[in-house]
Amino acid sequence: MSNNNLPFSKWRRAGGLVFLSGELPLGPDGAMPSGIESQTRLTLQRIAATLDGAGLALRDVVQVTVYLTHPEDFAAFNAVYQQHFTVPYPVRTTVVAPLVLPGARVEITVVAADSADAQPQSEVASR
């Protein structure tokens, strides 16, 4: 799925933040892995690459919105997610909803802070 003809930016910088469009689990050849773990890993790798292009990294992410197509995928998704983010964790919202791309089980969008001297404040969530 190419976004060459779609009316949105891959990322935008505004007010000290970088906003990424939703990222899907597509490899460079357009192929999509089948399992939630592989799809999550690939999606987060694509996000990391996009952030790198903006001069940032996953450690700069302050907000994550996750869309899962199957609620039973949450635990497996979360296990992979935890391998990519550390304390202080970004705030996160997870929604179960159908996705536009057939076969995709996850879509992730992030907001990152791009101010080199900003020290984000946070509180670890407990539930």
Buried (B, 14 or more C-beta within 10 A) or exposed (E): EEEEEEEEEEBEBEEEBBBBBBBBBBEEEEEBBEEBBBBBBBBBBBBBEBBEEBEBEBBBBBBBBBBBBEEEBBEBBEEBBEEBBEEBBBBBEBEEEEBEEEEBBBBBBBBBBBEEEEEEEEEEEEE
